[in-house]
């Protein structure tokens, strides 16, 4: 059952061909970072296209508690007047990040080297997610924490009064942990270095440079690559244009591939190499996706995509590609269910510590819609049933996870029988317009018993 006080179940039924040019909300990762770096800069930062969803709005509220002046103009422009690196004020209230693991982990990094004390919490889902993998490297800067066993929220973090720079080797690829360490390094004298075994999304490095920090990246052979930051820079307010979120675009994109007769146009899709893994895998599976008008916007590569329904074939994904599509594996698993043959996805350990144990949740959801699958600690195999072979039916438990909910609603649009998800309330944390947008494209949704 859902843990939401007022769950909002929804059924997705077999739909006619989807058509249109859906408006995809701003990228969540960049939206979080634009607010945080704007708050750490001197002068005014303006942000266009910010994702105005629960996760990002919670980050804005937290930054206001820490002294940043953040406002929204009637035309949707966000303005941030920052406090400068190391300038956070001690908050008088608990910092509530709702459902956002990205928001809370990045903010822990930003506060770890500031001489303030802050208590972090979140909703029931976030309070189950481990924070120890972030707290351990932050302790090396001199930050102190006190909280529940296992590093669970709520917890209190006391920033280091005399922080030290660190060199930290990530035990597993994680953009959140890397970013937290780099944010902590901003207010530490000297050079902070993060060594990552595989490339993860690099929005933090790009935005650090955009705001004026000195960042260098070097290949360190078998260890991977080293990202180094010179501490205590003066960040200066900048203009940021947030591109549409490729993780959100994945849902209508895959729906268009699966629902017969569909053809969608997706504008300004981000093609950052550290985020484009899903497109590469779907292309390998035979997806009919064409791109045009490729260009650079605010330091990120974007392009327009044309997506047409068609048959998919099974594939195998390598562990190395997992960091570039870690949020897209649930929807890839749905695509694999409609492909011919058995798809194997490797390198999925990170899915165990998302909003839910996404690996287990995906496997259970596939079982509910009549798909045979097998999973291990970091892999999943899906026996595809072909374009018209997914039985559907069943009721999928979302575990308060927005991506599980959206993925299995997409499955219902092409399955033989309607698919019901137990709760759609948490879709608003990342994609508040998802349901009406999909209905406008032609998707058929129905409230159970309506």
ABEGO torsion letter per residue (X at the ends): XBABABBBBBBBBBBBBBBEBBBBBBBAAAAAAAAAAAAABBEBBBBBGBBBBAAAAAAAAAAAAAGBBBBBBAAGBBBBBBAEBGABBBBABBBBAEABAAAAAAAAAAAAABBBBBBBBBBAAAAABBAAAAAAAAAAAGBBBBBBBGGBOBBBBBBBABBBBBBBBBABBBAAAAAAAAAAAAABBEBBBBBBABBBBAAAAAAAAAAGBBBBBBBAEAAEBBBBBBBGBBBBBBBBBBBBBAAAAAAAAAAAAABBGBBBBBBGBBABAAAAAAAAAAAAAGBBBBBBGBBBBGGBBBBBBBBBBEBBBBBBBBAAAAAAAAAAAAAAAAAAAABBEBBBBBGAAAAAABABBAAAAAAAAAAAAGBBBBBBAABBBBBBAEAAABAEEEBBBAGGBAAAAAAAAAAAAABABBBBBABAAAAAAABAAAAAAAAAAGBBBBBBGX
